[in-house]
């Protein structure tokens, strides 16, 4: 057993290992559908996002861990009735989740169906919802799966929330309440169908009570995080800290979560928790037997960043998404991808892929302070960039701005 406090190197190594971000290219299994599924299962779920400067977030999250893979293999796990093992629902925001965990989401569906919230509560209160819902249900039942765009809609009839048309509200109401599921996506548009026509027969639909589900999410979160402050498990589980912390405390009292001391990036010592199943791995990491050897790029919605401020705790890094800021207020760029090199976050870049020409523009490329541009780092980043390009059908990189300038010049030279 390594002596306490655990060194920063051990904390980083465990955090990357439990996220499947520690193995170098070529050291992992071929990215078959089974491996893709196992990756999603290990990290809990994968967040979906609409931003599309490069491949969408859910696809990049898998690439970061496996390297080049066939997007169609991932999609079939979600949308093909014969291969479906994943589903879309609310997890860490909109997410792709293993169907083995479907029953842990059912309390959310039931709660919403009984008492809709937000825009849906207002829509129901306005009095026209039932007629719209009946019409949408009848159409799906009679004609099959539909998109919101399949419904006619006259200008000026938009719903009062997000300017959604009534059919879109009805579909989202049915989806959130568990009455409908996402059967497919066409040009990223959701295709909705009735749950009984999408959900495989083998899925356990015994409803898990809310508190038991919260406990499951918190425990699953720490397993995926590796090591964290107790309160950070709430963010990974996408729960408010007030809802999560009673379960964290109970898991500590039961010995499922083990309290340890660790040295953070700033040199300070912090009280952390590790799942008891991962404690041997933390000891291995402290002994140098769990090296982090991967170089890859991470999208802004990657699971590694779900625990608030853990990037600062372990890496002295601040992941920032500035897409929703005015251009004049951005520091790094619109859609910035952090660069992981072994056990350090060494830089970031703001990409834009021109799919017609196969050119990836790095509108800005940055190196973190104190990072040396040695040959190994440049070579590893270049290798990751070549794979990133090939996976997306691109062949050229253009660096528009680099800080320092030598980073961009040497990266282009190594490509």
Secondary structure as GFF3:
##gff-version 3
##sequence-region A 1 415
A	DSSP	alpha_helix	8	18	.	.	.	ID=ss1
A	DSSP	alpha_helix	33	43	.	.	.	ID=ss2
A	DSSP	beta_strand	45	47	.	.	.	ID=ss3
A	DSSP	alpha_helix	57	66	.	.	.	ID=ss4
A	DSSP	alpha_helix	71	79	.	.	.	ID=ss5
A	DSSP	beta_strand	86	90	.	.	.	ID=ss6
A	DSSP	beta_strand	94	98	.	.	.	ID=ss7
A	DSSP	three_ten_helix	99	101	.	.	.	ID=ss8
A	DSSP	alpha_helix	102	114	.	.	.	ID=ss9
A	DSSP	alpha_helix	118	125	.	.	.	ID=ss10
A	DSSP	alpha_helix	129	143	.	.	.	ID=ss11
A	DSSP	three_ten_helix	148	150	.	.	.	ID=ss12
A	DSSP	alpha_helix	166	176	.	.	.	ID=ss13
A	DSSP	beta_strand	180	186	.	.	.	ID=ss14
A	DSSP	beta_strand	189	194	.	.	.	ID=ss15
A	DSSP	alpha_helix	195	198	.	.	.	ID=ss16
A	DSSP	alpha_helix	210	225	.	.	.	ID=ss17
A	DSSP	beta_strand	227	228	.	.	.	ID=ss18
A	DSSP	alpha_helix	232	237	.	.	.	ID=ss19
A	DSSP	alpha_helix	241	253	.	.	.	ID=ss20
A	DSSP	beta_strand	257	263	.	.	.	ID=ss21
A	DSSP	beta_strand	269	275	.	.	.	ID=ss22
A	DSSP	three_ten_helix	276	278	.	.	.	ID=ss23
A	DSSP	alpha_helix	279	286	.	.	.	ID=ss24
A	DSSP	beta_strand	295	298	.	.	.	ID=ss25
A	DSSP	three_ten_helix	303	305	.	.	.	ID=ss26
A	DSSP	alpha_helix	310	315	.	.	.	ID=ss27
A	DSSP	three_ten_helix	327	329	.	.	.	ID=ss28
A	DSSP	beta_strand	336	341	.	.	.	ID=ss29
A	DSSP	beta_strand	344	354	.	.	.	ID=ss30
A	DSSP	beta_strand	359	367	.	.	.	ID=ss31
A	DSSP	alpha_helix	375	391	.	.	.	ID=ss32
A	DSSP	beta_strand	396	399	.	.	.	ID=ss33
A	DSSP	beta_strand	402	403	.	.	.	ID=ss34
A	DSSP	alpha_helix	405	414	.	.	.	ID=ss35
###
